[in-house]
Amino acid sequence: MTSTESRPETEQDLKSAFREAMAGVCTPVAVVTAMAGRSPYGTTVSAFTSLSMEPPMVLVSLDRSSDLLAVIDGSRRFGLNILGAQQPELALNFARKGGPAKFGGVDWHLGAQVPRLPGASGFLACEVADLVTGGDHVVVFGRVLSADTAPARPLTYHARVFGTHTALDVDSRT
């Protein structure tokens, strides 16, 4: 261990150090949605990623106590609305508690049987392939049923603030 490294002394110190380390990771922001009967549910997440191309799959992490997780477990379908840079207010709206009330005043429609938010830079409709518990969260593995994109810069989250991606002046496609 170098002199600049420190080892957390307590479990609380470790959690705090982990939280700070994760704040340094730039993540995309999405709203995961699902239907319970005629009621839409949704929550903001930054813990999602592509998983597989054959078949097309994603994974998303939801709090074990989430109302949305219970809805997804029951319906076996969810939407992944990948937010655009112009949608930080939507991210904040869906980050709060409130169940279906979060959709009050929010424009949405059904897309492949799940709530779809207009203006998102991407939308995936998925069916649940598996649910795996990990600590205080559940990882939802979703098989992609439909996918759509729009020309919008992505909304990102880094160092506890929203932003967007800016390309560097290098060609990373080589």
Backbone torsions as a table, in degrees:
resi	resn	phi	psi	omega
1	MET	NA	131.9	178.5
2	THR	-79.6	169.2	-178.1
3	SER	-68.0	-19.8	179.9
4	THR	-86.8	-11.5	178.5
5	GLU	-88.0	147.1	175.7
6	SER	-134.5	149.1	179.7
7	ARG	-106.7	123.5	178.3
8	PRO	-56.7	138.5	-176.3
9	GLU	-89.0	-28.8	-178.3
10	THR	-127.6	168.3	176.1
11	GLU	-60.1	-39.1	178.3
12	GLN	-65.7	-39.8	176.6
13	ASP	-61.8	-40.9	179.2
14	LEU	-63.4	-45.2	179.2
15	LYS	-61.4	-41.9	179.8
16	SER	-65.3	-43.5	178.8
17	ALA	-64.9	-40.4	178.3
18	PHE	-63.5	-45.5	179.0
19	ARG	-58.5	-42.9	178.9
20	GLU	-65.6	-41.5	178.5
21	ALA	-62.5	-42.1	-179.3
22	MET	-69.9	-27.8	176.5
23	ALA	-65.1	-22.2	179.0
24	GLY	-83.3	-2.0	-180.0
25	VAL	-97.9	124.4	177.3
26	CYS	-79.2	124.9	-177.7
27	THR	-127.0	150.5	172.8
28	PRO	-73.7	159.4	-179.2
29	VAL	-118.4	134.1	179.8
30	ALA	-140.3	162.0	171.0
31	VAL	-114.4	119.8	176.1
32	VAL	-88.3	133.8	-176.3
33	THR	-130.8	156.9	176.0
34	ALA	-160.9	165.0	179.4
35	MET	-112.8	137.6	170.2
36	ALA	-117.9	97.0	-173.1
37	GLY	66.6	-119.2	178.2
38	ARG	-101.3	5.1	-176.8
39	SER	-100.1	126.9	176.8
40	PRO	-84.5	143.7	174.7
41	TYR	-126.5	151.6	177.6
42	GLY	-164.4	155.5	175.6
43	THR	-150.7	149.5	177.9
44	THR	-79.7	136.3	176.9
45	VAL	-136.5	153.6	168.9
46	SER	-123.0	-2.4	180.0
47	ALA	-101.6	80.8	174.2
48	PHE	-150.1	156.3	178.8
49	THR	-163.6	164.6	172.0
50	SER	-71.7	151.5	-177.8
51	LEU	-121.1	-44.1	-171.3
52	SER	-151.5	148.5	172.8
53	MET	-98.4	-25.3	-179.7
54	GLU	-127.0	94.6	-6.2
55	PRO	-79.0	164.7	176.6
56	PRO	-61.4	122.1	-178.8
57	MET	-142.3	152.8	173.4
58	VAL	-129.3	167.1	169.7
59	LEU	-132.7	147.0	179.0
60	VAL	-139.6	143.3	-178.2
61	SER	-107.4	127.0	179.8
62	LEU	-126.1	145.6	176.6
63	ASP	-58.8	137.2	-178.0
64	ARG	-58.1	-28.6	-177.6
65	SER	-93.2	6.4	-176.7
66	SER	-66.7	132.1	172.3
67	ASP	-59.4	-38.6	-179.1
68	LEU	-61.9	-39.6	178.8
69	LEU	-59.9	-42.4	178.2
70	ALA	-63.2	-38.8	178.5
71	VAL	-65.7	-44.8	179.5
72	ILE	-64.3	-40.5	178.3
73	ASP	-61.7	-36.1	179.8
74	GLY	-78.2	-42.2	-175.9
75	SER	-85.2	-24.7	-179.0
76	ARG	65.9	18.2	176.9
77	ARG	-137.3	150.0	173.2
78	PHE	-154.4	157.5	174.9
79	GLY	-109.5	147.1	175.7
80	LEU	-120.9	103.9	-179.9
81	ASN	-96.2	102.7	-177.1
82	ILE	-82.6	112.7	-170.0
83	LEU	-74.2	149.7	175.1
84	GLY	-92.4	163.8	-176.7
85	ALA	-57.7	-23.3	-179.6
86	GLN	-84.1	7.0	-173.1
87	GLN	-118.9	33.0	179.3
88	PRO	-64.0	-31.2	179.1
89	GLU	-65.2	-36.1	177.1
90	LEU	-65.0	-41.6	177.6
91	ALA	-60.0	-44.8	179.4
92	LEU	-65.2	-41.0	179.9
93	ASN	-58.9	-45.8	-176.2
94	PHE	-83.2	-5.8	176.2
95	ALA	-82.3	-14.8	-178.6
96	ARG	-88.0	169.8	174.5
97	LYS	-75.7	158.3	174.8
98	GLY	151.4	-4.2	178.4
99	GLY	54.0	-137.9	-178.6
100	PRO	-62.9	-21.0	-179.6
101	ALA	-62.5	-21.1	178.0
102	LYS	-61.7	-23.3	-178.7
103	PHE	-85.0	-4.8	177.9
104	GLY	-60.4	121.1	179.6
105	GLY	78.3	4.1	-180.0
106	VAL	-102.3	129.7	177.2
107	ASP	-73.7	129.1	177.3
108	TRP	-159.2	163.7	173.7
109	HIS	-151.2	166.6	177.9
110	LEU	-79.7	134.2	173.7
111	GLY	-133.1	114.5	-177.5
112	ALA	55.6	39.4	174.2
113	GLN	74.0	13.5	176.6
114	VAL	-132.5	153.3	-179.9
115	PRO	-63.4	130.8	179.3
116	ARG	-118.4	133.8	-178.1
117	LEU	-101.8	115.5	178.9
118	PRO	-60.1	148.3	177.8
119	GLY	90.7	-8.5	178.4
120	ALA	-66.8	148.9	-179.8
121	SER	-76.3	-17.2	176.4
122	GLY	-157.2	153.5	177.9
123	PHE	-142.3	131.3	175.6
124	LEU	-126.5	130.0	170.8
125	ALA	-102.5	131.6	-172.5
126	CYS	-133.8	154.9	168.6
127	GLU	-112.2	145.9	-177.5
128	VAL	-69.1	125.5	175.0
129	ALA	-97.3	-33.7	-179.1
130	ASP	-166.8	156.4	174.0
131	LEU	-125.6	127.5	-177.7
132	VAL	-129.3	124.2	179.2
133	THR	-76.3	135.3	175.2
134	GLY	-141.6	100.3	-178.1
135	GLY	63.8	-129.0	-178.8
136	ASP	-90.5	10.8	179.9
137	HIS	-125.4	167.0	173.6
138	VAL	-123.8	130.0	175.9
139	VAL	-89.7	123.0	178.8
140	VAL	-100.1	118.6	175.4
141	PHE	-92.3	124.0	-177.3
142	GLY	-119.8	131.2	172.9
143	ARG	-86.3	123.7	-175.5
144	VAL	-73.2	124.9	178.0
145	LEU	-96.5	-33.4	176.6
146	SER	-153.0	153.6	-178.3
147	ALA	-143.8	144.7	-179.8
148	ASP	-150.2	147.2	176.9
149	THR	-129.2	160.6	176.3
150	ALA	-135.1	151.7	-179.5
151	PRO	-75.6	83.7	179.1
152	ALA	-140.1	142.0	175.2
153	ARG	-68.2	144.2	-176.6
154	PRO	-75.2	148.9	170.5
155	LEU	-86.1	129.8	178.4
156	THR	-123.2	164.9	179.1
157	TYR	-131.1	124.7	-178.9
158	HIS	-152.5	135.4	178.9
159	ALA	54.5	36.7	175.8
160	ARG	67.4	23.3	174.7
161	VAL	-136.8	154.1	176.3
162	PHE	-81.9	151.5	177.0
163	GLY	-161.1	-158.3	175.5
164	THR	-149.6	169.9	-178.7
165	HIS	-80.5	137.2	172.6
166	THR	-123.9	124.2	-178.5
167	ALA	-69.1	142.6	174.1
168	LEU	-85.5	164.0	-178.4
169	ASP	-87.0	52.3	174.2
170	VAL	-138.2	152.0	179.0
171	ASP	-93.9	104.9	-178.4
172	SER	-91.1	3.8	-177.5
173	ARG	-88.9	9.9	-178.4
174	THR	-79.3	NA	NA
